[in-house]
């Protein structure tokens, strides 16, 4: 640990000395926000376990071109970046299928969970708020969301009465990569009819990174991007009825950094389009026993082309086409003998097509039917919440004569207990059992994936994975005049048959493939299988294999704040996750984030807000089999904002000391470090 990281630890120890700290000085504001984690109109303070909410001015400051970068400063959250155009959330070391990404509580319907080079088809710049959920509440949104749920809420379909016209227009510019964005939205309501329109257009050139090899400045080749998104929603809102429909269109074109130092490696770009349709029917006031019936429908048409540029020619290496349909119905009931709860039915299907010379996934269809049940009751000491979910999944391979199918049934159970220790303290306990069926790509992958420069091998014999999870959270919140607040969470997840993508240490041999070998049999380290060429062996694509092993994840999260005066405060947050396989010679789980500590000084009055933050990350020396370690780093950030009437402006500086940062969760950490110094300026007008 270097001197700056040691200093951060010293700061942490000083702040913790009184053993009182805070979740954030904005906790009173969160009290007013009703979150989607519960069907019973709960505030953030009534949610068990660790809960994150970004909204308002904080979201304006944190919003970035990727969802992972937007959430980067949230405790327990990191980003599995694949260059600047892709940043998908990792929660407590878990990502992909174990983190459910939602848009207005419905599936995003993209391919971001299929591969790390696929971006999330959701724009944080258009969000009203973003919620990160954990615990039994995740049972409402999908099976196996062991890491958690990220819900991006943009209010396309109004669910409460609205009169008049209001909107906002924002523009921002960032120095690194000459990035620019224009965002606009408008909401209008007349009698019972509500209209919502929003749009964003953003672009950036190649991203600068700190100098290497004595050069004045360096950059990540092929890291430019441009994206446009538009959505519209129309709703009819009365006292007991909401009927609404929305449409969204997204175009995103971004480059993928070279995955090696090979000058002959073709440049790869992703050209993504998505059309999404959402419908909602909400019936309230159903009677003395039933509360409300909430029906959501989503249809998504998604496709992207992986374009390869080589020798002034371009061709489509692979084309992914995915059509998703989802229907969810939830019925709540009011208090009955001290219990209130909700029942939910959910059905979804996904037609996944993949074609082209470089296609590594066969076409497939995934069908899922689900049922969940949530109940809660007030006890003499605290509140108890219980939940259960049953899912049946069938994956059918569409390019076989017999139409091979693989079926799995999963059961998820969860319970939470919130105990008030005093007027200012509460303790929550979460116990859950989670099961997840293997996804189509984990079962069926077989071939070279040019975008990631890897040869991926699925396993049709994979079984469902399961995890027993325990989380304890202590919160101290004494009110608006409190100088101290705190939230500390500790958790442990014990997995059986954990599914992961393992670097086999072998290289893909075209010679073996021509000889009829497939899957892992086409991989080797024998120079004879590479035409006795050491250069071909060194440049060979690495072979990755989906495997299963028992594993465990344990971690701690801390958020604190100390009010120095009416206008000044200091905040501290830190998180640590450790993942280990149960057996084997190398037990470290690959691509886990390192321990991180972040200390901030904040000044805030009626019009001004300023902050200086220092983030320290430890070295990740437990990188996993055949994976390289990453060095620790420190990052200095600052922000300044001013608000007057309908106008606001902000300035944000990131990585001000221009440090080289390699992200331990990234597949490209060795060839594409994180962005260097970046200065962002933005102006927003509200009406």
Secondary structure, 3 states (H helix, E strand, C coil): CCHHHHHHHHHHHHHHCCCCCCCCCCHHHHHCCECCCCCCCCEHHHCCCCCEEEEHHHHHHHCCCCHHHHCCCCCCEEEEECCCCCEEEEECCECHHHEEEEECCEECCCCCCCCCCCCCCCCHHHCCEEEEECCHHHHHCCCCCCCEEEEEECCCCCCCCCCEEEEEEEEEEECCCCEEEEEEEEEEEECCEEEEEEEEEEEECCEEECCCCCCCCEEECCCCEEEEEEEEEEEEECCCEEEEEEEEEEEEEEEECCCCCCCCCCEEEEEEEEEEEEEEEEEECCCCCEEEEEEEEEEEEEEEEEEEEECCEEEEEEEEEEEEEEEEEEEEEEEECCEEEEEEEEEEEEEEEEECCCCCCCCEEEEEEEEEEEEEEEECCEEEEEEEEEEEEEEEECCCCCCCEEEEEEEEEEEEEEEECCCCEEEEEEEEEEEECCCHHHHHCEEEEHHHCEEEECCCCCCCEEEEEEEEEEEEECCCCCCEEEEEEEEEEEEEEEEEEEEEEEEECHHHHHCCCCHHHHEECCHHHHCCCHHHHHCCCEEEEEEEEEEEEEEEEEEEEEECCCCEEEEEEEEEEEEEECCCCCCECCCCCCCEEEEEEEEECCCEEEEEEEEEECCECCCCCCCCCECCEEEEEEEEEEEECCEEEEEEEECCCCCCCCCCCCCCCCCCCCCCCEEEEEEEEEC
